[in-house]
Amino acid sequence: MKKNSCGGQSNSKPDRKAIEKKRRNDMKNLCSKLASLIPHHNFKPSKEIASQQDQLDLAAVYIKHLRERIEKLKRLKEEAMRSMEASSSMMERTASVGLTSPVLELRDLGSSIELVLITGLNKNFMLYEVISIFEQEGAEVVSASFSTVGGKIFHTLHAQAKLSRVGVETTRVCQRLQELIKSY
């Protein structure tokens, strides 16, 4: 180590204390910056400022929450995309068929069933008969809706098994619905 004429250390190398102090200040600034990115409603209400460790813990929890939310939104997006693809394929089929006869699509969703039925406006179709078939086969209709687009009526029904242990025979429901449609 070189000594200068005053008896102290040389100014060419910063001393360890100054380096460590700069490192601590940098870490403190980075922690503060990280804490500023976390929404205030995620902080626990307290009068005193949270310690750096608390801030880091809150940041880690918030990041984990965001990751879970992203995964959930990705799953929802995939489901929506599949549903849109199924709907577009259904519309393509109805366009190619020209709706001389109703189009029926039955999807088994595990514990529930979704029915999409597309008919023309000129068809006198009794929706209560469809619901009766579901009930006779052990399913309970939990929602039913329809919309009219152009000259077509789109019926959508969601049903679930009355007894989850027994379930619903989807192929039997489909067969009976096709028989009903043929009678019109």
C-alpha positions as CSV (number, residue, x, y, z in Angstrom):
1,M,0.0,0.0,0.0
2,K,1.4,3.4,-0.9
3,K,1.1,6.2,1.6
4,N,0.9,9.8,0.6
5,S,2.8,12.5,2.3
6,C,0.0,13.2,4.7
7,G,0.4,9.6,6.1
8,G,-3.0,8.4,4.8
9,Q,-3.8,5.9,2.1
10,S,-3.5,6.6,-1.6
11,N,-6.6,8.1,-3.4
12,S,-6.0,5.9,-6.4
13,K,-8.1,3.0,-4.9
14,P,-11.4,3.6,-3.2
15,D,-11.4,2.0,0.2
16,R,-13.6,-1.0,1.1
17,K,-15.9,1.0,3.3
18,A,-16.8,3.4,0.5
19,I,-17.4,0.5,-2.0
20,E,-19.7,-1.3,0.6
21,K,-21.5,2.0,1.4
22,K,-22.2,2.6,-2.4
23,R,-23.4,-1.0,-2.8
24,R,-25.8,-0.7,0.2
25,N,-27.1,2.6,-1.2
26,D,-27.6,1.0,-4.6
27,M,-29.5,-2.0,-3.1
28,K,-31.6,0.4,-1.0
29,N,-32.5,2.4,-4.1
30,L,-33.3,-0.7,-6.1
31,C,-35.5,-2.0,-3.3
32,S,-37.3,1.3,-3.1
33,K,-37.8,1.3,-6.8
34,L,-39.2,-2.3,-6.6
35,A,-41.6,-1.3,-3.8
36,S,-42.8,1.7,-5.8
37,L,-43.9,-0.7,-8.6
38,I,-46.2,-2.7,-6.3
39,P,-49.8,-1.3,-6.1
40,H,-50.5,0.4,-2.8
41,H,-53.6,-1.7,-2.1
42,N,-51.2,-4.7,-1.8
43,F,-49.4,-3.2,1.2
44,K,-50.6,-4.0,4.7
45,P,-52.0,-0.9,6.4
46,S,-49.4,0.3,8.9
47,K,-48.2,3.6,10.0
48,E,-44.5,2.7,9.9
49,I,-42.7,2.1,6.6
50,A,-42.1,-1.6,5.9
51,S,-38.6,-2.9,6.2
52,Q,-36.7,-3.8,3.1
53,Q,-37.2,-7.5,3.8
54,D,-41.0,-6.9,4.1
55,Q,-40.9,-4.9,0.8
56,L,-39.1,-7.8,-0.9
57,D,-41.6,-10.3,0.5
58,L,-44.5,-8.2,-0.7
59,A,-42.9,-8.0,-4.1
60,A,-42.4,-11.7,-4.3
61,V,-46.0,-12.4,-3.3
62,Y,-47.3,-9.8,-5.8
63,I,-45.2,-11.3,-8.6
64,K,-46.5,-14.8,-7.8
65,H,-50.1,-13.4,-7.8
66,L,-49.4,-11.9,-11.3
67,R,-48.0,-15.2,-12.6
68,E,-51.1,-17.1,-11.4
69,R,-53.4,-14.4,-13.0
70,I,-51.5,-14.7,-16.3
71,E,-51.9,-18.5,-16.3
72,K,-55.6,-18.2,-15.6
73,L,-56.1,-15.6,-18.3
74,K,-54.2,-17.8,-20.8
75,R,-56.5,-20.7,-20.0
76,L,-59.6,-18.5,-20.4
77,K,-58.2,-17.2,-23.7
78,E,-57.6,-20.8,-25.0
79,E,-61.1,-21.8,-24.0
80,A,-62.5,-18.8,-25.7
81,M,-60.5,-19.5,-28.8
82,R,-61.7,-23.1,-28.9
83,S,-65.2,-22.0,-28.5
84,M,-64.9,-19.4,-31.3
85,E,-63.3,-22.1,-33.5
86,A,-66.2,-24.4,-32.8
87,S,-68.7,-21.7,-33.4
88,S,-67.1,-20.7,-36.7
89,S,-67.0,-24.3,-37.9
90,M,-70.7,-24.6,-36.9
91,M,-71.5,-21.4,-38.9
92,E,-69.5,-22.7,-41.9
93,R,-71.5,-26.0,-41.8
94,T,-74.8,-24.1,-41.6
95,A,-73.8,-21.9,-44.6
96,S,-72.9,-25.0,-46.6
97,V,-76.0,-26.9,-45.6
98,G,-78.2,-23.9,-46.5
99,L,-80.4,-24.7,-43.5
100,T,-82.6,-27.1,-45.3
101,S,-82.5,-29.0,-42.0
102,P,-81.5,-27.9,-38.5
103,V,-77.9,-28.3,-37.5
104,L,-77.2,-30.0,-34.2
105,E,-73.9,-30.0,-32.3
106,L,-73.6,-31.7,-28.9
107,R,-70.5,-31.3,-26.8
108,D,-69.7,-33.4,-23.8
109,L,-67.8,-31.2,-21.3
110,G,-67.3,-33.8,-18.6
111,S,-69.8,-32.9,-15.9
112,S,-71.9,-30.9,-18.3
113,I,-73.3,-30.9,-21.9
114,E,-73.5,-28.0,-24.3
115,L,-76.0,-28.1,-27.2
116,V,-75.9,-25.7,-30.1
117,L,-78.9,-26.0,-32.4
118,I,-79.2,-23.9,-35.5
119,T,-82.5,-23.6,-37.3
120,G,-84.1,-21.4,-39.9
121,L,-86.7,-18.9,-39.1
122,N,-89.2,-20.8,-41.1
123,K,-88.9,-23.9,-38.9
124,N,-91.5,-24.2,-36.1
125,F,-89.2,-25.7,-33.5
126,M,-90.4,-26.5,-30.0
127,L,-87.6,-25.9,-27.5
128,Y,-89.5,-27.5,-24.7
129,E,-89.2,-30.9,-26.5
130,V,-85.4,-30.6,-26.5
131,I,-85.5,-29.8,-22.8
132,S,-87.8,-32.8,-22.2
133,I,-85.3,-35.1,-23.9
134,F,-82.5,-33.8,-21.6
135,E,-84.6,-34.3,-18.5
136,Q,-85.7,-37.8,-19.6
137,E,-82.0,-38.8,-20.1
138,G,-81.0,-37.6,-16.6
139,A,-79.8,-34.1,-17.3
140,E,-81.0,-30.8,-15.9
141,V,-80.9,-27.7,-18.2
142,V,-79.2,-25.0,-16.3
143,S,-79.2,-22.3,-19.0
144,A,-80.8,-21.8,-22.4
145,S,-80.4,-18.9,-24.8
146,F,-81.1,-18.1,-28.4
147,S,-80.1,-15.4,-30.8
148,T,-81.3,-14.6,-34.3
149,V,-78.7,-13.8,-36.9
150,G,-79.9,-13.2,-40.5
151,G,-82.3,-16.0,-41.3
152,K,-81.0,-18.3,-38.6
153,I,-81.8,-19.0,-35.0
154,F,-79.0,-20.2,-32.8
155,H,-80.2,-22.1,-29.7
156,T,-77.6,-22.8,-26.9
157,L,-78.4,-25.0,-24.0
158,H,-76.2,-26.0,-21.1
159,A,-77.1,-29.0,-19.0
160,Q,-75.6,-31.1,-16.2
161,A,-76.2,-34.5,-14.9
162,K,-78.9,-34.6,-12.1
163,L,-76.8,-37.4,-10.5
164,S,-73.1,-36.9,-11.0
165,R,-72.3,-40.5,-10.2
166,V,-74.6,-41.8,-12.9
167,G,-73.9,-39.0,-15.5
168,V,-75.6,-38.6,-18.9
169,E,-75.4,-40.8,-21.9
170,T,-74.4,-38.2,-24.5
171,T,-74.7,-40.5,-27.5
172,R,-78.3,-41.4,-26.4
173,V,-79.2,-37.7,-26.0
174,C,-77.7,-36.9,-29.5
175,Q,-79.6,-39.8,-31.1
176,R,-82.9,-38.8,-29.6
177,L,-82.4,-35.1,-30.6
178,Q,-81.6,-36.1,-34.2
179,E,-84.8,-38.2,-34.3
180,L,-86.7,-35.1,-33.0
181,I,-85.1,-32.9,-35.7
182,K,-85.9,-35.3,-38.5
183,S,-89.6,-35.3,-37.5
184,Y,-89.8,-31.5,-38.3
